[in-house]
């Protein structure tokens, strides 16, 4: 519960007018997220639009994202950059509500932490006791908090804050000429697939994985593997995918299975405003001209190893460290992949925890 104590301390320092009511609301949100507010996505968007039309802006300064613990942040509406659609913000909110599931047991544990935090303030402790007796209902902010800070926010997953620069850039591109094609390259374990999945959930776009284009056994010659970026079949990508990305027609490509050397047809890639290509080597110079936006994700080596170990186990971690990561690093450095990407994100962000 150290995370929660830090959140409470930051909250009290940032909002001196916060009362026990506001701290309980914070704890409730960190446990349950926004799920109790969502019954209909269209109605949620209508409420968001109405709230933004009536926002108070004088004398109030907000940071865009404020961590509240358990992988959640408050997205402050007043700080929302121009050009980011409320439809997209509402999708952040709705998707968070669908995924975050707290428990009464979890809430009770957090209220015990809050009780320790409030020691010495008999009035706040009395309120907390009455709140628990009442069954821990949902709360609104206190009148003093509303008067001082005019809160206007939505609770969303931390990932939407982490990857917000990507969403913001895509929003701008989608207002222009379409279709838009985005590439997500980066180090193993940096979150490329996670970002692609978020984009698919928000925009309903098709995603093409570079994992489907690793070399066939007969292609894995020493000469080929010595080439920077040679560990991917970019020739087949150019043949089966590249000509179709802006054709406006549905298509399939062949997915290569490294385990048995077989090919299977991909799901149908539907034409749409946005298509995402994700995976290491997606920004190979042979493919770089295909994209409207180039994103590079990175992660410190020690975190990279922890994530790969958790995801794939010790045997595969050894192969990554001894074989695949060196090939990736040769590719990154030889072609300056990170430096030539428009957006670069390190996916360890202590300021969002």
ABEGO torsion letter per residue (X at the ends): XAAAAAAAAAAAAABAABBAAAAAAAAAAAAAEAAAABABAAAAAAAAAAAAAABBABGBBBBABBBAEGGBBBBBAAABBBGBBAAAAAAAAAAAAAABBBBAAAAAAAAAAAAAAABGBAAAAAAAAAAAAAGGBBBBBBAAAAAAAGBBBBBBBAAAAAAAAAAAAAAAAAABBOBBBBBBBEBBGAGAAAAAAAAAAAAGBBBBBAAAABBBAAABBAAAAABBGAABBAAAAAAAAAAAAAAGBBBBBBBBBAAAGBBBBBBBBBBBABBBBBEBGAABAAAAAABABBBBBBBBAAAAAAAAAAAAEAAAAAAAAAAAAAAAAAAAAAAGAAAABABBBBABBAAAX
